[in-house]
Amino acid sequence: MKDMEDATSLIARMGEAARAASVELAVAPAECKRAALIAAAGAIRAATDTILAANARDLDFGRDKGLSDAMIDRLRLDADRLRGIEDGLRDVAEQRDPVGEVVAEWDRPNGLHIRRVRTPIGVIGVIYESRPNVTADAGALALKSGNAVILRGGSESLHSSGAIHDCMVQGLRQAGLPEAAIQLVPTRDRAAVSAMLQAQGLIDVIIPRGGKGLVGLVQREARVPVFAHLEGICHVYVDRDADPDKARRVVMNAKTRRTGICGAAECLLIDRAADPELRAALIADLVAAGVEVRAEGELADLPGTVAARPDDFGREFLDMVMAARLVDGVEDAIAHIRRFGSQHTESILTENDATAQRFMAGLESAILMHNASTQFADGGEFGMGAEIGIATGKMHARGPVGAEQLTSFKYLVSGDGAIRG
Amino acid sequence: MKDMEDATSLIARMGEAARAASVELAVAPAECKRAALIAAAGAIRAATDTILAANARDLDFGRDKGLSDAMIDRLRLDADRLRGIEDGLRDVAEQRDPVGEVVAEWDRPNGLHIRRVRTPIGVIGVIYESRPNVTADAGALALKSGNAVILRGGSESLHSSGAIHDCMVQGLRQAGLPEAAIQLVPTRDRAAVSAMLQAQGLIDVIIPRGGKGLVGLVQREARVPVFAHLEGICHVYVDRDADPDKARRVVMNAKTRRTGICGAAECLLIDRAADPELRAALIADLVAAGVEVRAEGELADLPGTVAARPDDFGREFLDMVMAARLVDGVEDAIAHIRRFGSQHTESILTENDATAQRFMAGLESAILMHNASTQFADGGEFGMGAEIGIATGKMHARGPVGAEQLTSFKYLVSGDGAIRG
């Protein structure tokens, strides 16, 4: 109870500082925000040793805590990864500034001229887990879009995130922007996450990036609007009218290019009416590449597969594992995905445009692909620049969430003494 | 406790029916939705007597309950108001259908063609108070945008809303659309409102339309995303560089054209450096029109004014009452509005474009007017068609909320066997 009180008053103080900073940021010139990001990149370069030393402390803490190798790997920084963070900051710096952009503009018979212009949202809260680079990425995107941000990194990355955050603040200072524009919650206390989720009036939107535990906490406790980031349970459906070469190429890429990203395919659906040779080839390719294919029904008779358990469908493996099932055409594929998917990204392989259209109309996923790999689910690949992640909710922003998606808008209306009749 | 359980299971049943209907609606042809709305308008015409009889029962109930005259007036239907409802349905029927519209489209060097297309949100919950016409208006906009809707009208309008709802369902039936596309919560039990606010996974967004009590309930209990509709505490600021004639015309219109709408001005801010004659004329106009001007400081010396109390600022009168205060130029006006406003609509009167620009940049309201009356805050006046209201939140939709604002979007991506390198 004491902890929760402390956390609530901490977040209240940070929220008020963020709100004050957001007023300045909303009218900060684009050049000024750009300069802050470039200065932050320089500060990261200059602080390489300090950041790596902080990271070493986090790695020690993580090993003591018994983190898995995969988590330790996410936590680890090295010179290359720091260079990546620096490049990311410079990339965001050079992106188009979305604030003030006139999205639509029209005249009315009542004499009014109406413009809809992009504005910052205000104060954004980002809750993330072990990767310390999010401190720089999320801070940069929030700043670019004129928002103040409160970052709450994983408890394992406290020192690394702190050292990176120091560099972001140096950038702000050098550009004459308020330091409270990018704040980092300075405690491992989990109560701070709850306090952020409940900070109505202080935080305008929460972006959670993490696993099932965080998603559940957000669902139970959030009072602040949330950009939902559910899992990426991505499906590939190979239709009876698929081109065999394209299908084999895309399925292999969707599963194996990188297995740990949210756009990696987790389930293969094959039309029962597809050529049995293609069916066999798709599975054989995966098996040969070292994928554990958890197959159902007749597919489980194919060499190298293992029998699927019911909970293998609707599961995000993030590994060299793929569930596989036969379906009765596109309608059955849609029904399967509606039941087991997470509204992230799905792909259909077919040369039949009507079937592709039906697939794309019948599903509500943020991204629907036709003859393309689910691994393209990425802001950079979409040409939208850096992103905080892929949102799967239906409100405000969905799909890749970059600087533009972190904006709201307002209407500016001009008349010449216009009164309503 | 028993009530809450009943309400939760009622809303769960309605939510599941709505979800199933929404799947059909998402792919329903535009013509089909149009036909349903036209048929519903015809059904309203045919059921005039039934609806008026139901309304008479509600009026009796309302009088017994001791409703104010203003509330009884909102509740009352007559032949004219029914004709207005019917016309509203036909207007929405003839509006452009937003679903499937390609909002943006581009090609990528990776060979992908990307389209962002409008989709329905899914299931919308609308919670409103006494006006029974909202049953038709909100039902029509939800249907136009391909969403299923769960309507929860005011307990006083139960019979009127029920009779109107019957007509909407007739329209759906005649067009071959699922009846659960438009459902009305069939109980006066307030627990149903709480159940809707907590129906995560069943309802995608809640649109609350009502006074402080409902707003507070939503803030405390909502688990589902909300399109915030706060009060319309609209300000008019008359700058030192205002044209006197325009200023007098706009202030009068903003306050007196209709006092009961959310776009009515509630507070007049006058630049201390403005011509004292203009200052006097603005107040004299209002007093002469019968407005109770609650003035502060020197303004309270002007004839016909009454002294303002501190809580007259930041207050939505919805009546022939206006707060008035002198401010020290545009920055002070901005500071006042930031403190007391509700981010709805504000207007500046000035011939100085730089000052107007500063006013529009420095405020976060959904609608900012320059030399125009706040009473233009209306979807119809904006050329956006019928609306459910003016949203003051910053997420997803703000300003006038019409059919287009009730949509989400998805990305449709086509390749030719494209794989990511």
HADDOCK unambig.tbl for C-alpha pairs under 7 A between the chains (distance, minus, plus):
assign (segid A and resid 27 and name CA) (segid B and resid 361 and name CA) 6.72 0.50 0.50
assign (segid A and resid 108 and name CA) (segid B and resid 383 and name CA) 6.95 0.50 0.50
assign (segid A and resid 121 and name CA) (segid B and resid 394 and name CA) 6.25 0.50 0.50
assign (segid A and resid 223 and name CA) (segid B and resid 223 and name CA) 6.79 0.50 0.50
assign (segid A and resid 225 and name CA) (segid B and resid 225 and name CA) 6.36 0.50 0.50
assign (segid A and resid 246 and name CA) (segid B and resid 417 and name CA) 4.62 0.50 0.50
assign (segid A and resid 250 and name CA) (segid B and resid 417 and name CA) 6.09 0.50 0.50
assign (segid A and resid 250 and name CA) (segid B and resid 418 and name CA) 6.82 0.50 0.50
assign (segid A and resid 250 and name CA) (segid B and resid 419 and name CA) 5.73 0.50 0.50
assign (segid A and resid 253 and name CA) (segid B and resid 419 and name CA) 5.98 0.50 0.50
assign (segid A and resid 253 and name CA) (segid B and resid 420 and name CA) 6.92 0.50 0.50
assign (segid A and resid 361 and name CA) (segid B and resid 27 and name CA) 6.70 0.50 0.50
assign (segid A and resid 365 and name CA) (segid B and resid 410 and name CA) 6.88 0.50 0.50
assign (segid A and resid 366 and name CA) (segid B and resid 410 and name CA) 4.75 0.50 0.50
assign (segid A and resid 366 and name CA) (segid B and resid 411 and name CA) 6.08 0.50 0.50
assign (segid A and resid 367 and name CA) (segid B and resid 410 and name CA) 5.88 0.50 0.50
assign (segid A and resid 367 and name CA) (segid B and resid 411 and name CA) 4.70 0.50 0.50
assign (segid A and resid 367 and name CA) (segid B and resid 412 and name CA) 6.08 0.50 0.50
assign (segid A and resid 368 and name CA) (segid B and resid 411 and name CA) 6.19 0.50 0.50
assign (segid A and resid 368 and name CA) (segid B and resid 412 and name CA) 5.00 0.50 0.50
assign (segid A and resid 368 and name CA) (segid B and resid 413 and name CA) 6.04 0.50 0.50
assign (segid A and resid 369 and name CA) (segid B and resid 412 and name CA) 6.05 0.50 0.50
assign (segid A and resid 369 and name CA) (segid B and resid 413 and name CA) 4.62 0.50 0.50
assign (segid A and resid 369 and name CA) (segid B and resid 414 and name CA) 5.80 0.50 0.50
assign (segid A and resid 370 and name CA) (segid B and resid 413 and name CA) 6.09 0.50 0.50
assign (segid A and resid 370 and name CA) (segid B and resid 414 and name CA) 4.65 0.50 0.50
assign (segid A and resid 370 and name CA) (segid B and resid 415 and name CA) 6.06 0.50 0.50
assign (segid A and resid 371 and name CA) (segid B and resid 414 and name CA) 6.26 0.50 0.50
assign (segid A and resid 371 and name CA) (segid B and resid 415 and name CA) 5.09 0.50 0.50
assign (segid A and resid 371 and name CA) (segid B and resid 416 and name CA) 5.34 0.50 0.50
assign (segid A and resid 371 and name CA) (segid B and resid 417 and name CA) 4.67 0.50 0.50
assign (segid A and resid 371 and name CA) (segid B and resid 418 and name CA) 6.52 0.50 0.50
assign (segid A and resid 372 and name CA) (segid B and resid 414 and name CA) 6.51 0.50 0.50
assign (segid A and resid 372 and name CA) (segid B and resid 415 and name CA) 5.01 0.50 0.50
assign (segid A and resid 372 and name CA) (segid B and resid 416 and name CA) 6.61 0.50 0.50
assign (segid A and resid 372 and name CA) (segid B and resid 417 and name CA) 5.16 0.50 0.50
assign (segid A and resid 372 and name CA) (segid B and resid 418 and name CA) 4.52 0.50 0.50
assign (segid A and resid 372 and name CA) (segid B and resid 419 and name CA) 6.09 0.50 0.50
assign (segid A and resid 373 and name CA) (segid B and resid 418 and name CA) 6.18 0.50 0.50
assign (segid A and resid 373 and name CA) (segid B and resid 419 and name CA) 5.16 0.50 0.50
assign (segid A and resid 373 and name CA) (segid B and resid 420 and name CA) 6.73 0.50 0.50
assign (segid A and resid 375 and name CA) (segid B and resid 420 and name CA) 6.31 0.50 0.50
assign (segid A and resid 376 and name CA) (segid B and resid 420 and name CA) 6.17 0.50 0.50
assign (segid A and resid 383 and name CA) (segid B and resid 108 and name CA) 6.97 0.50 0.50
assign (segid A and resid 394 and name CA) (segid B and resid 121 and name CA) 6.27 0.50 0.50
assign (segid A and resid 394 and name CA) (segid B and resid 408 and name CA) 5.88 0.50 0.50
assign (segid A and resid 395 and name CA) (segid B and resid 396 and name CA) 5.82 0.50 0.50
assign (segid A and resid 395 and name CA) (segid B and resid 408 and name CA) 6.56 0.50 0.50
assign (segid A and resid 396 and name CA) (segid B and resid 395 and name CA) 5.84 0.50 0.50
assign (segid A and resid 396 and name CA) (segid B and resid 396 and name CA) 3.78 0.50 0.50
assign (segid A and resid 408 and name CA) (segid B and resid 394 and name CA) 5.88 0.50 0.50
assign (segid A and resid 408 and name CA) (segid B and resid 395 and name CA) 6.56 0.50 0.50
assign (segid A and resid 410 and name CA) (segid B and resid 365 and name CA) 6.89 0.50 0.50
assign (segid A and resid 410 and name CA) (segid B and resid 366 and name CA) 4.76 0.50 0.50
assign (segid A and resid 410 and name CA) (segid B and resid 367 and name CA) 5.89 0.50 0.50
assign (segid A and resid 411 and name CA) (segid B and resid 366 and name CA) 6.08 0.50 0.50
assign (segid A and resid 411 and name CA) (segid B and resid 367 and name CA) 4.70 0.50 0.50
assign (segid A and resid 411 and name CA) (segid B and resid 368 and name CA) 6.18 0.50 0.50
assign (segid A and resid 412 and name CA) (segid B and resid 367 and name CA) 6.09 0.50 0.50
assign (segid A and resid 412 and name CA) (segid B and resid 368 and name CA) 5.01 0.50 0.50
assign (segid A and resid 412 and name CA) (segid B and resid 369 and name CA) 6.05 0.50 0.50
assign (segid A and resid 413 and name CA) (segid B and resid 368 and name CA) 6.04 0.50 0.50
assign (segid A and resid 413 and name CA) (segid B and resid 369 and name CA) 4.62 0.50 0.50
assign (segid A and resid 413 and name CA) (segid B and resid 370 and name CA) 6.07 0.50 0.50
assign (segid A and resid 414 and name CA) (segid B and resid 369 and name CA) 5.79 0.50 0.50
assign (segid A and resid 414 and name CA) (segid B and resid 370 and name CA) 4.63 0.50 0.50
assign (segid A and resid 414 and name CA) (segid B and resid 371 and name CA) 6.24 0.50 0.50
assign (segid A and resid 414 and name CA) (segid B and resid 372 and name CA) 6.51 0.50 0.50
assign (segid A and resid 415 and name CA) (segid B and resid 370 and name CA) 6.09 0.50 0.50
assign (segid A and resid 415 and name CA) (segid B and resid 371 and name CA) 5.11 0.50 0.50
assign (segid A and resid 415 and name CA) (segid B and resid 372 and name CA) 5.02 0.50 0.50
assign (segid A and resid 416 and name CA) (segid B and resid 371 and name CA) 5.36 0.50 0.50
assign (segid A and resid 416 and name CA) (segid B and resid 372 and name CA) 6.63 0.50 0.50
assign (segid A and resid 417 and name CA) (segid B and resid 246 and name CA) 4.59 0.50 0.50
assign (segid A and resid 417 and name CA) (segid B and resid 250 and name CA) 6.10 0.50 0.50
assign (segid A and resid 417 and name CA) (segid B and resid 371 and name CA) 4.68 0.50 0.50
assign (segid A and resid 417 and name CA) (segid B and resid 372 and name CA) 5.17 0.50 0.50
assign (segid A and resid 418 and name CA) (segid B and resid 250 and name CA) 6.82 0.50 0.50
assign (segid A and resid 418 and name CA) (segid B and resid 371 and name CA) 6.53 0.50 0.50
assign (segid A and resid 418 and name CA) (segid B and resid 372 and name CA) 4.53 0.50 0.50
assign (segid A and resid 418 and name CA) (segid B and resid 373 and name CA) 6.20 0.50 0.50
assign (segid A and resid 419 and name CA) (segid B and resid 250 and name CA) 5.71 0.50 0.50
assign (segid A and resid 419 and name CA) (segid B and resid 253 and name CA) 5.99 0.50 0.50
assign (segid A and resid 419 and name CA) (segid B and resid 372 and name CA) 6.08 0.50 0.50
assign (segid A and resid 419 and name CA) (segid B and resid 373 and name CA) 5.16 0.50 0.50
assign (segid A and resid 420 and name CA) (segid B and resid 253 and name CA) 6.92 0.50 0.50
assign (segid A and resid 420 and name CA) (segid B and resid 373 and name CA) 6.72 0.50 0.50
assign (segid A and resid 420 and name CA) (segid B and resid 375 and name CA) 6.31 0.50 0.50
assign (segid A and resid 420 and name CA) (segid B and resid 376 and name CA) 6.16 0.50 0.50
